[in-house]
Amino acid sequence: MANFSKSNVPQFSVDVYQNEFLPEGGRTVDAIVTVTATGGGTTGSAVTTPRLHAPGRAPSAAVVIMVDCSGSMDYPPAKMRHAREATAAAIDVLRDGVRFAVVAGTHQAQEVYPGNGRLAVAGPVTRDQAKQALRRLGAGGGTAIGTWLRLADRLLSSSDADIRHGILLTDGRNEHESPEDLRATLETCAGRFTCDARGVGTDWEVKEVTGIASALLGTADIVADPAGLAADFTRMMETAMGKEVADVSLRLWTPVGATVRFVKQVAPAVEDLTGRRTEAGPRFGDYPTGSWGDESRDYHVRIEVPPASVGLDMLAARVRLVVPQPDGGVRDLGAQGLIKAVGTDDVAASTAINPQVAHYTGQAELAQVVQQGLDLRKAGDIDGATAKLGRAVQLAHASGHADTAKLLAKVVDVVDAAAGTVRLKAKVEEADEMTLETRSTKTVRVKK
């Protein structure tokens, strides 16, 4: 394990957990790569002074808050009021000096504050002005989320901030633009800023909201009761203010003959990064991880190597962390991990499954079977849904994922958790089903 230890820069470390032994002819190498950033002390407080993004200066940040103002936000009327209050609460969390804007989203996107294609600089006066401007927010019109994101991208692109972040709130389906338009917008915005997405109430589409967050390397969640928006927005903005380094990539080097089969974030949530690889030179590939504060994340890396022979001892992959630089180069964060492959004829050694690898393989399957089970339930396939959700209950029980187990228990009656024996509930609250679907990718770490 190596650390990046320059003064005033967050320190990154990499740890690798694997069973490096392969049987003769074996080719698949699995490893869990744990990346940890420490030393900033910024998470959870708006008044904490952040550590430096680069030697000599604090990380600059720009944030755009996108508020759904479509007609459905007026039903019930309290929903719009709670959205205004939540946006005001998020503005209160902004650090002095952070550039920000508020956008009202309908079938169009309109600047609420400060306007004229600008970002305001957070301070006592501008925070108060922004909160005054929120009083003008009203409900009316349709929903075209891609237009909101495109305006946010233009506003954020006007800044040279290190951290570029969006917060998006919607209560409905994206009915006023095509799925292809939204997908094209997400492809354009990916890598330009991160975005947390929230669905309020129960009339929005889970896959749309989670897809936005996934594409833009943010978080997604449901706020079923609009009264909970202010607390959720406060937490989101506190986390955003805790970010210190943007655009961190996991760089993998593999030797001749080795192939990366997949790279998946597996904690704190499952996110497949395999298709987001960008080539970074001969046998180098970069996988985007977004912005970092004081936190730790786990990644499952699978490498296919040439068939192992007894006595083989090779490096299957080298993992480093890099950040792109304005001149086209990268800054190496100095943390490195090695994934190894060792050929052996010791059956016990080659068949042992590393606990971290086994745990996260189960967590990834848990996320998958929850989604499959809910889709089958919606399609009316009772037997298929029962089988998939039963397997989900079994996996949640085995991994100690109490939060998912509680959510599953609102959709199925659990007969035997260990065996995965369940019965579908005849009636399920829509908010409970949507909460399970939205949070299905959240994971727990290996039991100590």
ZAGUNU-233255 format. One record per residue (C-alpha): x, y, z; residue in three letters. Coordinates in steps of 0.25 Angstrom, whole numbers, padded with zeros to 4 digits, always signed. Example, Ala and Ser with C-alpha at 12.3 -4.5 7.8 and 13.67 -1.06 7.14 Angstrom:
<pts>
+0049-0018+0031ALA
+0055-0004+0029SER
</pts>
This chain:
<pts>
+0000+0000+0000MET
+0005+0014-0004ALA
+0000+0028+0000ASN
+0000+0041-0007PHE
+0005+0050+0005SER
+0008+0064-0001LYS
+0005+0074+0010SER
-0010+0079+0010ASN
-0014+0069-0001VAL
-0024+0057+0002PRO
-0016+0044+0004GLN
-0021+0033-0005PHE
-0018+0018-0002SER
-0020+0005-0009VAL
-0022-0009-0003ASP
-0024-0021-0011VAL
-0031-0034-0006TYR
-0031-0046-0014GLN
-0027-0061-0015ASN
-0016-0060-0024GLU
-0014-0076-0026PHE
-0019-0082-0039LEU
-0020-0097-0042PRO
-0013-0102-0054GLU
-0020-0096-0066GLY
-0028-0086-0058GLY
-0029-0072-0064ARG
-0039-0064-0056THR
-0033-0055-0045VAL
-0043-0047-0036ASP
-0039-0036-0027ALA
-0046-0026-0018ILE
-0039-0012-0019VAL
-0041-0003-0007THR
-0038+0012-0009VAL
-0038+0021+0003THR
-0037+0036+0003ALA
-0033+0042+0016THR
-0028+0055+0022GLY
-0038+0065+0018GLY
-0048+0065+0029GLY
-0059+0072+0021THR
-0071+0063+0021THR
-0083+0067+0028GLY
-0081+0081+0032SER
-0082+0094+0024ALA
-0073+0102+0033VAL
-0061+0092+0032THR
-0050+0098+0024THR
-0046+0088+0013PRO
-0033+0082+0010ARG
-0026+0087-0002LEU
-0029+0081-0016HIS
-0015+0084-0020ALA
-0003+0089-0013PRO
-0006+0104-0009GLY
-0020+0106-0011ARG
-0034+0101-0006ALA
-0043+0093-0016PRO
-0052+0102-0023SER
-0066+0097-0025ALA
-0078+0100-0034ALA
-0092+0095-0031VAL
-0105+0096-0039VAL
-0118+0092-0032ILE
-0129+0088-0042MET
-0143+0088-0036VAL
-0155+0082-0043ASP
-0166+0092-0045CYS
-0175+0084-0054SER
-0190+0085-0052GLY
-0190+0072-0044SER
-0182+0079-0033MET
-0195+0086-0029ASP
-0201+0073-0025TYR
-0202+0074-0013PRO
-0198+0089-0012PRO
-0189+0086+0000ALA
-0180+0079-0010LYS
-0175+0092-0016MET
-0174+0098-0003ARG
-0165+0087+0002HIS
-0156+0088-0010ALA
-0154+0103-0008ARG
-0150+0100+0007GLU
-0141+0089+0003ALA
-0134+0097-0008THR
-0132+0109+0003ALA
-0127+0099+0013ALA
-0116+0094+0002ALA
-0112+0108-0001ILE
-0110+0111+0014ASP
-0100+0099+0014VAL
-0091+0105+0002LEU
-0077+0110+0007ARG
-0074+0124+0005ASP
-0067+0125-0009GLY
-0074+0114-0016VAL
-0081+0118-0029ARG
-0095+0114-0030PHE
-0108+0115-0038ALA
-0123+0111-0037VAL
-0131+0105-0049VAL
-0146+0103-0050ALA
-0149+0091-0059GLY
-0161+0089-0067THR
-0162+0086-0082HIS
-0152+0097-0082GLN
-0141+0101-0073ALA
-0141+0115-0067GLN
-0130+0122-0058GLU
-0136+0126-0045VAL
-0123+0131-0039TYR
-0114+0139-0042PRO
-0118+0139-0057GLY
-0112+0144-0070ASN
-0104+0131-0071GLY
-0096+0134-0059ARG
-0092+0127-0046LEU
-0093+0134-0032ALA
-0082+0134-0022VAL
-0087+0129-0009ALA
-0087+0138+0003GLY
-0097+0144+0013PRO
-0103+0154+0002VAL
-0104+0144-0009THR
-0110+0133-0001ARG
-0121+0143+0004ASP
-0123+0148-0010GLN
-0124+0133-0015ALA
-0134+0130-0004LYS
-0143+0142-0008GLN
-0143+0138-0022ALA
-0148+0124-0018LEU
-0161+0131-0014ARG
-0164+0132-0029ARG
-0164+0117-0032LEU
-0177+0112-0036GLY
-0183+0100-0042ALA
-0187+0099-0057GLY
-0183+0092-0070GLY
-0177+0079-0074GLY
-0164+0071-0071THR
-0152+0070-0080ALA
-0140+0067-0071ILE
-0130+0067-0082GLY
-0132+0082-0084THR
-0130+0084-0069TRP
-0117+0077-0070LEU
-0112+0084-0082ARG
-0114+0098-0075LEU
-0107+0093-0063ALA
-0095+0088-0072ASP
-0094+0102-0079ARG
-0094+0109-0065LEU
-0084+0100-0059LEU
-0075+0100-0071SER
-0074+0115-0069SER
-0066+0113-0057SER
-0052+0107-0055ASP
-0056+0101-0042ALA
-0049+0088-0038ASP
-0062+0081-0033ILE
-0074+0083-0042ARG
-0087+0077-0037HIS
-0102+0077-0039GLY
-0114+0074-0030ILE
-0127+0070-0038LEU
-0141+0068-0032LEU
-0153+0063-0040THR
-0166+0057-0036ASP
-0171+0052-0050GLY
-0167+0045-0063ARG
-0159+0051-0074ASN
-0171+0052-0083GLU
-0167+0064-0091HIS
-0154+0059-0098GLU
-0151+0045-0104SER
-0142+0035-0096PRO
-0132+0037-0107GLU
-0131+0052-0105ASP
-0129+0049-0090LEU
-0118+0038-0093ARG
-0111+0048-0102ALA
-0111+0059-0092THR
-0105+0049-0082LEU
-0094+0045-0091GLU
-0091+0059-0093THR
-0091+0063-0079CYS
-0083+0050-0074ALA
-0070+0054-0069GLY
-0073+0069-0069ARG
-0080+0069-0055PHE
-0086+0059-0045THR
-0100+0060-0041CYS
-0109+0054-0030ASP
-0123+0052-0034ALA
-0136+0050-0025ARG
-0150+0046-0027GLY
-0160+0052-0018VAL
-0174+0045-0016GLY
-0177+0033-0025THR
-0181+0038-0039ASP
-0167+0038-0044TRP
-0159+0027-0052GLU
-0149+0020-0044VAL
-0140+0015-0055LYS
-0140+0030-0061GLU
-0135+0036-0048VAL
-0125+0025-0045THR
-0120+0025-0059GLY
-0117+0040-0058ILE
-0109+0038-0045ALA
-0102+0026-0051SER
-0098+0033-0063ALA
-0093+0045-0056LEU
-0086+0037-0044LEU
-0096+0043-0034GLY
-0105+0037-0024THR
-0120+0034-0026ALA
-0131+0032-0015ASP
-0146+0034-0013ILE
-0152+0044-0003VAL
-0166+0038-0002ALA
-0171+0049+0007ASP
-0168+0063+0002PRO
-0166+0068+0017ALA
-0153+0060+0017GLY
-0147+0068+0005LEU
-0140+0079+0014ALA
-0132+0069+0022ALA
-0129+0061+0009ASP
-0124+0073+0002PHE
-0116+0078+0014THR
-0109+0064+0014ARG
-0106+0064-0001MET
-0100+0078+0000MET
-0092+0075+0012GLU
-0086+0063+0004THR
-0084+0072-0008ALA
-0076+0082+0000MET
-0068+0071+0006GLY
-0062+0067-0008LYS
-0048+0071-0010GLU
-0043+0064-0023VAL
-0051+0063-0036ALA
-0049+0054-0048ASP
-0041+0043-0041VAL
-0039+0031-0050SER
-0035+0016-0046LEU
-0024+0013-0056ARG
-0021-0001-0059LEU
-0009-0007-0066TRP
-0010-0021-0071THR
+0002-0029-0077PRO
+0002-0035-0091VAL
-0008-0047-0092GLY
-0017-0042-0080ALA
-0031-0036-0082THR
-0039-0027-0073VAL
-0053-0035-0072ARG
-0060-0024-0063PHE
-0058-0013-0053VAL
-0070-0011-0044LYS
-0071-0002-0032GLN
-0077-0011-0021VAL
-0078-0001-0009ALA
-0084+0007-0005PRO
-0093+0004-0017ALA
-0092-0005-0029VAL
-0088+0002-0041GLU
-0082-0005-0054ASP
-0071+0004-0059LEU
-0066-0006-0070THR
-0072+0001-0082GLY
-0067+0014-0077ARG
-0052+0010-0080ARG
-0044+0020-0088THR
-0031+0016-0093GLU
-0019+0022-0087ALA
-0007+0016-0095GLY
-0002+0002-0098PRO
-0009-0007-0088ARG
-0014+0004-0079PHE
-0029+0007-0077GLY
-0035+0018-0068ASP
-0049+0016-0061TYR
-0056+0029-0056PRO
-0059+0029-0041THR
-0064+0044-0040GLY
-0061+0053-0028SER
-0055+0049-0015TRP
-0056+0054+0000GLY
-0052+0047+0012ASP
-0058+0033+0008GLU
-0054+0019+0004SER
-0060+0011-0007ARG
-0058-0004-0012ASP
-0056-0009-0026TYR
-0057-0023-0032HIS
-0047-0025-0043VAL
-0047-0038-0051ARG
-0035-0041-0060ILE
-0034-0052-0070GLU
-0019-0057-0071VAL
-0012-0067-0080PRO
-0015-0082-0075PRO
-0007-0083-0062ALA
+0004-0093-0060SER
+0010-0099-0047VAL
+0020-0089-0042GLY
+0015-0077-0050LEU
+0016-0064-0043ASP
+0011-0052-0050MET
+0006-0038-0048LEU
-0008-0039-0054ALA
-0011-0024-0052ALA
-0006-0011-0046ARG
-0016-0001-0040VAL
-0013+0013-0039ARG
-0021+0026-0037LEU
-0019+0038-0046VAL
-0026+0052-0049VAL
-0026+0058-0062PRO
-0018+0071-0064GLN
-0021+0084-0073PRO
-0009+0081-0081ASP
-0014+0067-0085GLY
-0006+0059-0075GLY
-0010+0053-0062VAL
-0006+0055-0048ARG
-0002+0042-0041ASP
-0008+0041-0027LEU
+0003+0032-0023GLY
-0005+0020-0018ALA
-0003+0007-0024GLN
-0009-0007-0023GLY
-0004-0020-0029LEU
-0013-0032-0034ILE
-0005-0045-0035LYS
-0007-0059-0041ALA
+0001-0071-0036VAL
+0000-0084-0042GLY
-0001-0096-0032THR
-0005-0111-0031ASP
-0010-0109-0017ASP
-0025-0111-0018VAL
-0028-0105-0005ALA
-0020-0092-0008ALA
-0026-0091-0022SER
-0041-0094-0018THR
-0041-0084-0006ALA
-0050-0072-0009ILE
-0046-0059-0003ASN
-0056-0054+0007PRO
-0057-0040+0001GLN
-0059-0046-0013VAL
-0069-0055-0009ALA
-0077-0044-0001HIS
-0077-0034-0012TYR
-0081-0045-0023THR
-0093-0047-0014GLY
-0096-0032-0013GLN
-0096-0031-0028ALA
-0105-0042-0029GLU
-0114-0037-0018LEU
-0116-0024-0026ALA
-0118-0031-0039GLN
-0129-0041-0034VAL
-0136-0030-0026VAL
-0138-0022-0040GLN
-0141-0035-0047GLN
-0152-0039-0037GLY
-0158-0025-0037LEU
-0159-0025-0052ASP
-0165-0039-0052LEU
-0175-0035-0041ARG
-0179-0023-0050LYS
-0181-0032-0062ALA
-0190-0041-0054GLY
-0180-0053-0053ASP
-0183-0057-0039ILE
-0175-0070-0039ASP
-0163-0063-0045GLY
-0164-0051-0036ALA
-0165-0060-0024THR
-0153-0068-0028ALA
-0144-0055-0030LYS
-0149-0048-0018LEU
-0147-0060-0009GLY
-0133-0061-0014ARG
-0131-0046-0011ALA
-0136-0049+0004VAL
-0126-0061+0005GLN
-0115-0052+0000LEU
-0118-0040+0009ALA
-0119-0050+0021HIS
-0106-0056+0018ALA
-0098-0043+0016SER
-0105-0036+0028GLY
-0111-0026+0019HIS
-0122-0022+0029ALA
-0127-0009+0022ASP
-0130-0017+0009THR
-0136-0028+0017ALA
-0145-0018+0023LYS
-0149-0013+0010LEU
-0151-0027+0004LEU
-0160-0030+0016ALA
-0170-0019+0011LYS
-0171-0026-0002VAL
-0171-0041+0002VAL
-0175-0049+0014ASP
-0163-0056+0019VAL
-0165-0070+0023VAL
-0150-0075+0024ASP
-0140-0064+0021ALA
-0128-0074+0021ALA
-0135-0083+0011ALA
-0140-0071+0003GLY
-0155-0076+0005THR
-0164-0064+0003VAL
-0179-0061-0002ARG
-0182-0048-0010LEU
-0191-0039-0002LYS
-0204-0037-0009ALA
-0204-0022-0006LYS
-0191-0014-0006VAL
-0190+0001-0004GLU
-0184+0008-0017GLU
-0175+0016-0008ALA
-0169+0003-0002ASP
-0167-0004-0016GLU
-0160+0009-0021MET
-0151+0010-0009THR
-0147-0004-0011LEU
-0144-0002-0026GLU
-0137+0011-0024THR
-0128+0006-0012ARG
-0125-0008-0018SER
-0111-0005-0022THR
-0107+0000-0008LYS
-0097-0010-0002THR
-0092-0013+0012VAL
-0077-0016+0014ARG
-0071-0030+0019VAL
-0075-0034+0033LYS
-0064-0033+0042LYS
</pts>
